[in-house]
Amino acid sequence: MAFVPDAMPAELRLGTGTVRLLEDAVYTLGLLNGSAGRLVSPYLIGQPLLRREAILSSRIEGTFTTPEQLVLLEAGVPTDEEDERITADTREVLNYVRAMERGLELLDGLPVSRRLLRELHAVLLHGVRGGRDLPGEFRREQNYIGSQHAPISDARFVPPPVDEMHTALDAWEHDLHLEHDVMPTLVRVAVAHYQFEAIHPFRDGNGRLGRLLIPLLLCERGRLSAPLLYMSAYFERHRQAYVDLLLRVSTHGDWESWLAFFLQGVAECARDGQVLTEDLLALRERYHTQVRAVRSSGPLLTVVDDLFRVPTTTPTRVAQLIGKTAATAGSVITKLQDLGILVEVTGRTRNRVYVAREIVGFLGRDMVTPTTRPPATR
């Protein structure tokens, strides 16, 4: 027995309570977008939020890494052989960052679609656990959600067989881009998220990709100027309710409960994102004030803003950023060290790597304590 979802409904009647949750979610999402909109490039603040989300989203899948491990791997700092498992987990998290960045690039000329799903999935699974599970290709066999050691007959949920899966994906893509969509954007995103998880079109990585699609859809539809809303912390905090309510849509058609849960999560995560955004903006302003007090501050300001994009740097990267010699880059780094903005972390005399630890601290702020590992997909 397998579940084949209906096409997404063209319209849903919302109860009074859900309408109020929708209004609150729309309002708080607007505040979040407005906070980042104070910058010429909202992506400057969006990058730390993205890395925080990558860590949280991967934790739901049982993959654990620290913010500093993530940024050091991103900077290409080698790890000891005994840290091989840590490195593997960290690479999965880094792939999430890369997949989001790739998704934003693709949105310039490609809508959220089957093709975009395959492109992002290939990035997510490149060179990591699950990398043998057809990266970038839809599954060719039945999968199910349950214990890895239990038969399919004991599975909690069995997605559609392959032929029906492709039919459902066609409907999913079509309904996302209706010419006259009467469904409010946040409701449409909630419905699309359920539908994607119910279809479960890949052998591995469906959960991560489904969560990643939420901010991408909001960017595509102009609700966010950058991917600033991330919901993994909310889904992790309410893990059981999340999976139960998704399942209840399939078993009972209970859209109302799922939509209320999702919209409440949007409001909570938007408020959380706004606090983090305002704090990051305040930190950036403090750094700018410190740097402006230093003679010839222009190159330092350039490096400071780059640290919000990637909170690690090297002399080579700094030299390229400011278009100066290695000696000048070294001088800039020394000044940023003196100001307490950068810390050298390798202890080496050559090939040094510097970390902006205060920015890295935002990546780990208010992390959810890991709980039990989720049911596996086979």
DRENDO-1510 file (C-alpha; in Angstrom, 1 decimal, always signed):
<recs>
REC; n; res; u; v; w
REC; 1; MET; +0.0; +0.0; +0.0 .
REC; 2; ALA; +1.3; +3.5; -0.9 .
REC; 3; PHE; -0.2; +7.0; -0.7 .
REC; 4; VAL; -0.7; +9.0; -3.9 .
REC; 5; PRO; -1.5; +12.6; -3.1 .
REC; 6; ASP; -4.2; +14.6; -4.9 .
REC; 7; ALA; -3.2; +17.6; -6.8 .
REC; 8; MET; -2.8; +20.8; -4.7 .
REC; 9; PRO; -6.2; +22.4; -4.1 .
REC; 10; ALA; -6.8; +25.6; -6.0 .
REC; 11; GLU; -8.4; +27.2; -3.0 .
REC; 12; LEU; -8.8; +26.5; +0.7 .
REC; 13; ARG; -11.4; +27.9; +3.0 .
REC; 14; LEU; -9.7; +29.2; +6.2 .
REC; 15; GLY; -11.2; +29.4; +9.6 .
REC; 16; THR; -11.2; +32.7; +11.5 .
REC; 17; GLY; -8.3; +31.5; +13.7 .
REC; 18; THR; -6.2; +30.6; +10.7 .
REC; 19; VAL; -6.9; +33.9; +9.0 .
REC; 20; ARG; -5.6; +35.7; +12.0 .
REC; 21; LEU; -2.5; +33.6; +12.0 .
REC; 22; LEU; -2.1; +34.3; +8.3 .
REC; 23; GLU; -2.3; +38.1; +9.0 .
REC; 24; ASP; +0.2; +37.9; +11.8 .
REC; 25; ALA; +2.6; +35.8; +9.6 .
REC; 26; VAL; +2.3; +38.3; +6.7 .
REC; 27; TYR; +3.0; +41.2; +9.0 .
REC; 28; THR; +6.0; +39.7; +10.8 .
REC; 29; LEU; +7.5; +38.6; +7.5 .
REC; 30; GLY; +7.2; +42.1; +6.2 .
REC; 31; LEU; +9.0; +43.4; +9.3 .
REC; 32; LEU; +11.8; +40.9; +8.7 .
REC; 33; ASN; +12.2; +41.9; +5.1 .
REC; 34; GLY; +12.2; +45.5; +6.1 .
REC; 35; SER; +15.0; +45.1; +8.6 .
REC; 36; ALA; +17.4; +43.6; +6.0 .
REC; 37; GLY; +16.1; +46.1; +3.4 .
REC; 38; ARG; +18.0; +48.8; +5.2 .
REC; 39; LEU; +21.1; +47.5; +3.5 .
REC; 40; VAL; +22.1; +47.9; -0.1 .
REC; 41; SER; +22.5; +44.1; -0.2 .
REC; 42; PRO; +20.3; +42.1; +2.2 .
REC; 43; TYR; +22.4; +39.1; +1.4 .
REC; 44; LEU; +25.1; +40.6; +3.6 .
REC; 45; ILE; +23.0; +39.7; +6.7 .
REC; 46; GLY; +21.3; +36.7; +5.0 .
REC; 47; GLN; +24.6; +34.8; +4.8 .
REC; 48; PRO; +25.0; +34.3; +8.6 .
REC; 49; LEU; +21.3; +33.3; +8.8 .
REC; 50; LEU; +21.8; +30.8; +6.0 .
REC; 51; ARG; +24.7; +29.1; +7.7 .
REC; 52; ARG; +22.7; +29.0; +11.0 .
REC; 53; GLU; +19.8; +27.4; +9.1 .
REC; 54; ALA; +22.1; +24.9; +7.4 .
REC; 55; ILE; +23.4; +23.6; +10.8 .
REC; 56; LEU; +19.8; +23.4; +12.2 .
REC; 57; SER; +18.3; +21.7; +9.1 .
REC; 58; SER; +21.0; +19.1; +9.0 .
REC; 59; ARG; +20.5; +18.4; +12.7 .
REC; 60; ILE; +17.0; +17.2; +12.0 .
REC; 61; GLU; +18.6; +14.6; +9.7 .
REC; 62; GLY; +21.0; +13.5; +12.4 .
REC; 63; THR; +24.0; +15.4; +11.1 .
REC; 64; PHE; +25.8; +17.5; +13.7 .
REC; 65; THR; +28.5; +20.1; +13.3 .
REC; 66; THR; +29.5; +23.3; +15.0 .
REC; 67; PRO; +29.5; +26.8; +13.5 .
REC; 68; GLU; +33.3; +27.0; +13.7 .
REC; 69; GLN; +33.8; +23.6; +12.0 .
REC; 70; LEU; +31.5; +24.8; +9.2 .
REC; 71; VAL; +33.3; +28.0; +8.5 .
REC; 72; LEU; +36.8; +26.3; +8.8 .
REC; 73; LEU; +35.8; +23.7; +6.2 .
REC; 74; GLU; +34.5; +26.4; +4.0 .
REC; 75; ALA; +37.8; +28.1; +4.3 .
REC; 76; GLY; +39.6; +24.9; +3.3 .
REC; 77; VAL; +41.3; +24.3; +6.6 .
REC; 78; PRO; +42.4; +20.6; +6.8 .
REC; 79; THR; +41.2; +18.4; +9.7 .
REC; 80; ASP; +42.9; +15.5; +11.5 .
REC; 81; GLU; +42.1; +12.0; +10.3 .
REC; 82; GLU; +40.3; +11.2; +13.6 .
REC; 83; ASP; +37.9; +14.0; +12.7 .
REC; 84; GLU; +36.8; +12.2; +9.6 .
REC; 85; ARG; +33.2; +11.7; +10.8 .
REC; 86; ILE; +33.0; +15.4; +11.9 .
REC; 87; THR; +34.3; +16.5; +8.5 .
REC; 88; ALA; +31.7; +14.3; +6.7 .
REC; 89; ASP; +28.9; +15.8; +8.7 .
REC; 90; THR; +30.2; +19.3; +8.2 .
REC; 91; ARG; +30.4; +18.8; +4.4 .
REC; 92; GLU; +26.7; +17.9; +4.4 .
REC; 93; VAL; +26.0; +21.1; +6.1 .
REC; 94; LEU; +28.2; +23.1; +3.7 .
REC; 95; ASN; +26.3; +21.5; +0.8 .
REC; 96; TYR; +23.1; +22.9; +2.2 .
REC; 97; VAL; +24.7; +26.4; +2.0 .
REC; 98; ARG; +25.9; +25.7; -1.5 .
REC; 99; ALA; +22.4; +24.4; -2.6 .
REC; 100; MET; +20.7; +27.6; -1.3 .
REC; 101; GLU; +23.3; +29.8; -3.1 .
REC; 102; ARG; +22.8; +27.7; -6.3 .
REC; 103; GLY; +19.0; +28.0; -5.9 .
REC; 104; LEU; +19.2; +31.8; -5.8 .
REC; 105; GLU; +21.4; +31.8; -8.9 .
REC; 106; LEU; +18.9; +29.7; -10.8 .
REC; 107; LEU; +15.9; +31.8; -9.8 .
REC; 108; ASP; +17.3; +34.6; -12.0 .
REC; 109; GLY; +16.1; +32.6; -15.0 .
REC; 110; LEU; +14.4; +29.4; -13.8 .
REC; 111; PRO; +11.2; +29.1; -11.7 .
REC; 112; VAL; +10.9; +26.6; -8.8 .
REC; 113; SER; +10.3; +23.5; -10.9 .
REC; 114; ARG; +11.3; +19.9; -11.4 .
REC; 115; ARG; +14.5; +21.0; -13.1 .
REC; 116; LEU; +15.4; +23.2; -10.1 .
REC; 117; LEU; +14.7; +20.4; -7.7 .
REC; 118; ARG; +17.2; +18.1; -9.5 .
REC; 119; GLU; +19.8; +20.9; -9.7 .
REC; 120; LEU; +19.6; +21.5; -5.9 .
REC; 121; HIS; +19.5; +17.9; -5.0 .
REC; 122; ALA; +22.7; +17.3; -6.9 .
REC; 123; VAL; +24.4; +20.0; -4.9 .
REC; 124; LEU; +23.0; +18.7; -1.6 .
REC; 125; LEU; +24.3; +15.1; -2.1 .
REC; 126; HIS; +27.5; +15.9; -3.8 .
REC; 127; GLY; +30.3; +13.9; -2.2 .
REC; 128; VAL; +28.5; +13.1; +1.0 .
REC; 129; ARG; +26.5; +10.3; +2.6 .
REC; 130; GLY; +23.6; +9.6; +0.3 .
REC; 131; GLY; +25.9; +10.5; -2.7 .
REC; 132; ARG; +25.2; +7.1; -4.2 .
REC; 133; ASP; +21.5; +7.7; -4.1 .
REC; 134; LEU; +21.2; +9.2; -7.5 .
REC; 135; PRO; +22.2; +12.8; -6.8 .
REC; 136; GLY; +20.1; +15.1; -9.1 .
REC; 137; GLU; +17.8; +12.3; -10.2 .
REC; 138; PHE; +14.3; +11.4; -9.1 .
REC; 139; ARG; +14.1; +8.0; -7.5 .
REC; 140; ARG; +13.5; +4.9; -9.7 .
REC; 141; GLU; +12.2; +2.6; -7.0 .
REC; 142; GLN; +9.8; +2.7; -4.0 .
REC; 143; ASN; +10.9; +4.3; -0.8 .
REC; 144; TYR; +9.3; +4.6; +2.6 .
REC; 145; ILE; +9.7; +6.4; +5.9 .
REC; 146; GLY; +10.3; +4.2; +8.9 .
REC; 147; SER; +12.9; +2.1; +10.6 .
REC; 148; GLN; +15.8; +1.1; +8.4 .
REC; 149; HIS; +15.6; -2.4; +9.8 .
REC; 150; ALA; +11.8; -2.8; +9.5 .
REC; 151; PRO; +9.9; -4.0; +6.4 .
REC; 152; ILE; +7.9; -1.6; +4.3 .
REC; 153; SER; +4.7; -3.1; +5.7 .
REC; 154; ASP; +5.6; -1.5; +9.0 .
REC; 155; ALA; +6.5; +1.9; +7.6 .
REC; 156; ARG; +4.9; +5.0; +9.0 .
REC; 157; PHE; +4.4; +6.5; +5.5 .
REC; 158; VAL; +4.8; +5.1; +2.0 .
REC; 159; PRO; +5.1; +7.8; -0.8 .
REC; 160; PRO; +3.6; +7.2; -4.2 .
REC; 161; PRO; +5.1; +4.6; -6.6 .
REC; 162; VAL; +7.4; +5.9; -9.3 .
REC; 163; ASP; +4.9; +6.4; -12.1 .
REC; 164; GLU; +2.4; +8.1; -9.8 .
REC; 165; MET; +5.3; +10.1; -8.3 .
REC; 166; HIS; +6.1; +11.7; -11.7 .
REC; 167; THR; +2.4; +12.5; -12.2 .
REC; 168; ALA; +2.2; +14.2; -8.8 .
REC; 169; LEU; +5.4; +16.2; -9.5 .
REC; 170; ASP; +3.9; +17.4; -12.8 .
REC; 171; ALA; +0.8; +18.6; -10.8 .
REC; 172; TRP; +3.0; +20.1; -8.1 .
REC; 173; GLU; +5.0; +22.2; -10.6 .
REC; 174; HIS; +1.8; +23.2; -12.6 .
REC; 175; ASP; +0.0; +24.4; -9.5 .
REC; 176; LEU; +2.9; +26.4; -8.2 .
REC; 177; HIS; +2.7; +28.6; -11.3 .
REC; 178; LEU; -1.0; +29.1; -11.9 .
REC; 179; GLU; -1.6; +32.3; -13.9 .
REC; 180; HIS; -4.4; +33.5; -11.5 .
REC; 181; ASP; -3.6; +31.9; -8.2 .
REC; 182; VAL; -6.2; +33.0; -5.6 .
REC; 183; MET; -4.4; +31.3; -2.7 .
REC; 184; PRO; -2.4; +33.6; -0.4 .
REC; 185; THR; +1.4; +33.2; -0.9 .
REC; 186; LEU; +2.1; +31.8; +2.6 .
REC; 187; VAL; -0.8; +29.3; +2.3 .
REC; 188; ARG; +0.5; +28.2; -1.2 .
REC; 189; VAL; +4.0; +27.7; +0.2 .
REC; 190; ALA; +2.6; +25.6; +3.1 .
REC; 191; VAL; +0.6; +23.5; +0.7 .
REC; 192; ALA; +3.6; +23.1; -1.6 .
REC; 193; HIS; +5.8; +22.0; +1.3 .
REC; 194; TYR; +3.3; +19.4; +2.4 .
REC; 195; GLN; +2.9; +18.2; -1.2 .
REC; 196; PHE; +6.7; +17.9; -1.8 .
REC; 197; GLU; +7.1; +15.9; +1.4 .
REC; 198; ALA; +4.2; +13.6; +0.6 .
REC; 199; ILE; +5.6; +12.9; -2.9 .
REC; 200; HIS; +9.1; +12.3; -1.5 .
REC; 201; PRO; +10.7; +12.3; -5.0 .
REC; 202; PHE; +14.3; +11.4; -4.1 .
REC; 203; ARG; +15.9; +8.5; -2.4 .
REC; 204; ASP; +17.6; +10.7; +0.1 .
REC; 205; GLY; +17.7; +14.4; +1.0 .
REC; 206; ASN; +13.9; +15.1; +0.7 .
REC; 207; GLY; +13.6; +16.7; +4.2 .
REC; 208; ARG; +16.5; +19.1; +3.6 .
REC; 209; LEU; +15.4; +20.1; +0.2 .
REC; 210; GLY; +11.8; +20.6; +1.3 .
REC; 211; ARG; +12.9; +23.0; +4.0 .
REC; 212; LEU; +15.2; +24.8; +1.6 .
REC; 213; LEU; +12.4; +25.4; -0.8 .
REC; 214; ILE; +10.4; +27.5; +1.7 .
REC; 215; PRO; +12.7; +30.6; +1.5 .
REC; 216; LEU; +13.3; +30.1; -2.2 .
REC; 217; LEU; +9.6; +30.2; -2.9 .
REC; 218; LEU; +9.2; +33.3; -0.8 .
REC; 219; CYS; +12.1; +35.0; -2.8 .
REC; 220; GLU; +10.6; +33.9; -6.1 .
REC; 221; ARG; +7.2; +35.4; -5.2 .
REC; 222; GLY; +8.8; +38.7; -4.0 .
REC; 223; ARG; +7.9; +38.2; -0.3 .
REC; 224; LEU; +11.6; +38.3; +0.6 .
REC; 225; SER; +14.4; +40.3; -1.0 .
REC; 226; ALA; +16.8; +37.6; +0.3 .
REC; 227; PRO; +16.4; +34.2; +1.9 .
REC; 228; LEU; +15.9; +35.4; +5.5 .
REC; 229; LEU; +13.1; +33.2; +6.8 .
REC; 230; TYR; +14.2; +29.7; +7.9 .
REC; 231; MET; +12.0; +27.3; +9.7 .
REC; 232; SER; +14.2; +24.3; +10.7 .
REC; 233; ALA; +14.5; +25.6; +14.3 .
REC; 234; TYR; +10.7; +25.6; +14.6 .
REC; 235; PHE; +10.3; +22.2; +13.0 .
REC; 236; GLU; +12.9; +20.8; +15.3 .
REC; 237; ARG; +11.4; +22.3; +18.4 .
REC; 238; HIS; +8.0; +20.8; +17.4 .
REC; 239; ARG; +9.2; +17.8; +15.6 .
REC; 240; GLN; +6.5; +15.4; +16.6 .
REC; 241; ALA; +3.7; +17.9; +15.8 .
REC; 242; TYR; +5.4; +18.6; +12.4 .
REC; 243; VAL; +5.4; +15.0; +11.2 .
REC; 244; ASP; +2.0; +14.2; +12.7 .
REC; 245; LEU; +0.3; +17.2; +11.1 .
REC; 246; LEU; +1.9; +16.4; +7.7 .
REC; 247; LEU; +0.6; +12.8; +8.0 .
REC; 248; ARG; -2.8; +14.0; +9.1 .
REC; 249; VAL; -3.3; +15.9; +5.8 .
REC; 250; SER; -2.7; +12.6; +4.0 .
REC; 251; THR; -4.9; +10.5; +6.3 .
REC; 252; HIS; -7.7; +13.0; +7.1 .
REC; 253; GLY; -7.4; +15.9; +4.6 .
REC; 254; ASP; -6.9; +18.1; +7.7 .
REC; 255; TRP; -5.4; +21.2; +6.0 .
REC; 256; GLU; -6.6; +23.6; +8.7 .
REC; 257; SER; -4.4; +22.1; +11.4 .
REC; 258; TRP; -1.3; +22.0; +9.2 .
REC; 259; LEU; -1.8; +25.5; +7.9 .
REC; 260; ALA; -2.3; +26.9; +11.4 .
REC; 261; PHE; +0.9; +25.1; +12.5 .
REC; 262; PHE; +2.9; +26.4; +9.5 .
REC; 263; LEU; +1.7; +30.0; +9.7 .
REC; 264; GLN; +2.4; +30.2; +13.5 .
REC; 265; GLY; +5.9; +28.9; +12.6 .
REC; 266; VAL; +6.4; +31.6; +10.0 .
REC; 267; ALA; +5.5; +34.3; +12.5 .
REC; 268; GLU; +7.8; +32.8; +15.2 .
REC; 269; CYS; +10.7; +32.3; +12.8 .
REC; 270; ALA; +10.2; +35.8; +11.3 .
REC; 271; ARG; +10.4; +37.4; +14.7 .
REC; 272; ASP; +13.5; +35.3; +15.6 .
REC; 273; GLY; +15.0; +36.3; +12.2 .
REC; 274; GLN; +14.3; +39.9; +12.8 .
REC; 275; VAL; +16.0; +39.9; +16.2 .
REC; 276; LEU; +19.1; +38.2; +14.7 .
REC; 277; THR; +19.0; +40.6; +11.8 .
REC; 278; GLU; +18.9; +43.7; +14.0 .
REC; 279; ASP; +21.7; +42.3; +16.2 .
REC; 280; LEU; +23.8; +41.5; +13.2 .
REC; 281; LEU; +23.2; +45.0; +11.8 .
REC; 282; ALA; +24.2; +46.5; +15.2 .
REC; 283; LEU; +27.4; +44.4; +15.2 .
REC; 284; ARG; +28.2; +45.6; +11.7 .
REC; 285; GLU; +27.6; +49.2; +12.7 .
REC; 286; ARG; +29.9; +48.7; +15.8 .
REC; 287; TYR; +32.6; +47.3; +13.6 .
REC; 288; HIS; +32.3; +50.2; +11.1 .
REC; 289; THR; +32.6; +52.7; +14.0 .
REC; 290; GLN; +35.7; +51.0; +15.2 .
REC; 291; VAL; +37.2; +50.8; +11.8 .
REC; 292; ARG; +36.5; +54.4; +10.8 .
REC; 293; ALA; +38.6; +55.5; +13.8 .
REC; 294; VAL; +41.6; +53.8; +12.1 .
REC; 295; ARG; +43.6; +55.7; +9.4 .
REC; 296; SER; +42.9; +54.6; +5.8 .
REC; 297; SER; +39.8; +52.7; +6.9 .
REC; 298; GLY; +38.4; +52.0; +3.4 .
REC; 299; PRO; +40.1; +48.6; +2.8 .
REC; 300; LEU; +39.2; +47.5; +6.4 .
REC; 301; LEU; +35.5; +48.3; +5.8 .
REC; 302; THR; +35.6; +46.2; +2.7 .
REC; 303; VAL; +37.0; +43.2; +4.6 .
REC; 304; VAL; +34.5; +43.7; +7.5 .
REC; 305; ASP; +31.5; +43.5; +5.2 .
REC; 306; ASP; +33.0; +40.4; +3.5 .
REC; 307; LEU; +33.2; +38.7; +6.9 .
REC; 308; PHE; +29.4; +38.9; +7.2 .
REC; 309; ARG; +29.3; +36.9; +3.9 .
REC; 310; VAL; +31.9; +34.4; +5.0 .
REC; 311; PRO; +33.3; +34.8; +8.6 .
REC; 312; THR; +36.7; +33.4; +7.8 .
REC; 313; THR; +39.4; +35.0; +5.7 .
REC; 314; THR; +43.1; +34.6; +4.6 .
REC; 315; PRO; +45.8; +37.0; +3.4 .
REC; 316; THR; +45.2; +35.9; -0.1 .
REC; 317; ARG; +41.4; +36.6; +0.1 .
REC; 318; VAL; +42.0; +40.0; +1.6 .
REC; 319; ALA; +44.5; +40.9; -1.0 .
REC; 320; GLN; +42.0; +40.0; -3.8 .
REC; 321; LEU; +39.2; +41.9; -2.0 .
REC; 322; ILE; +41.0; +45.2; -1.7 .
REC; 323; GLY; +43.2; +44.9; -4.8 .
REC; 324; LYS; +46.4; +45.4; -3.0 .
REC; 325; THR; +49.7; +43.6; -2.3 .
REC; 326; ALA; +50.1; +40.8; +0.2 .
REC; 327; ALA; +52.0; +43.2; +2.5 .
REC; 328; THR; +49.1; +45.6; +2.6 .
REC; 329; ALA; +46.6; +42.7; +3.2 .
REC; 330; GLY; +48.7; +41.6; +6.1 .
REC; 331; SER; +48.6; +45.1; +7.6 .
REC; 332; VAL; +44.8; +45.2; +7.2 .
REC; 333; ILE; +44.5; +41.8; +9.0 .
REC; 334; THR; +46.8; +43.0; +11.8 .
REC; 335; LYS; +44.6; +46.1; +12.3 .
REC; 336; LEU; +41.4; +43.9; +12.5 .
REC; 337; GLN; +43.1; +41.7; +15.0 .
REC; 338; ASP; +44.1; +44.6; +17.1 .
REC; 339; LEU; +40.4; +45.7; +17.1 .
REC; 340; GLY; +39.4; +42.2; +18.2 .
REC; 341; ILE; +37.4; +41.5; +15.0 .
REC; 342; LEU; +39.7; +38.7; +13.7 .
REC; 343; VAL; +41.4; +35.8; +15.5 .
REC; 344; GLU; +44.0; +33.5; +13.9 .
REC; 345; VAL; +42.9; +29.9; +14.5 .
REC; 346; THR; +45.5; +27.6; +12.9 .
REC; 347; GLY; +48.5; +28.4; +15.0 .
REC; 348; ARG; +50.6; +28.1; +11.8 .
REC; 349; THR; +53.3; +30.5; +10.6 .
REC; 350; ARG; +52.1; +30.0; +7.0 .
REC; 351; ASN; +48.7; +29.6; +5.3 .
REC; 352; ARG; +47.0; +31.2; +8.2 .
REC; 353; VAL; +43.3; +31.4; +8.6 .
REC; 354; TYR; +41.4; +34.1; +10.5 .
REC; 355; VAL; +37.9; +33.9; +12.0 .
REC; 356; ALA; +35.5; +36.6; +13.0 .
REC; 357; ARG; +34.3; +34.8; +16.2 .
REC; 358; GLU; +31.5; +37.2; +17.1 .
REC; 359; ILE; +29.9; +36.7; +13.7 .
REC; 360; VAL; +30.4; +32.9; +14.0 .
REC; 361; GLY; +28.7; +33.1; +17.4 .
REC; 362; PHE; +25.5; +34.1; +15.6 .
REC; 363; LEU; +25.5; +30.9; +13.7 .
REC; 364; GLY; +25.2; +28.9; +16.9 .
REC; 365; ARG; +22.9; +31.3; +18.7 .
REC; 366; ASP; +19.8; +29.7; +20.3 .
REC; 367; MET; +20.5; +26.3; +18.8 .
REC; 368; VAL; +18.0; +23.6; +19.5 .
REC; 369; THR; +19.3; +20.8; +21.6 .
REC; 370; PRO; +19.6; +17.7; +19.3 .
REC; 371; THR; +17.0; +15.0; +20.1 .
REC; 372; THR; +16.6; +11.5; +18.8 .
REC; 373; ARG; +17.4; +10.8; +15.2 .
REC; 374; PRO; +14.5; +11.0; +12.7 .
REC; 375; PRO; +12.9; +8.0; +11.0 .
REC; 376; ALA; +15.1; +6.9; +8.0 .
REC; 377; THR; +14.0; +6.9; +4.4 .
REC; 378; ARG; +14.7; +3.7; +2.5 .
</recs>
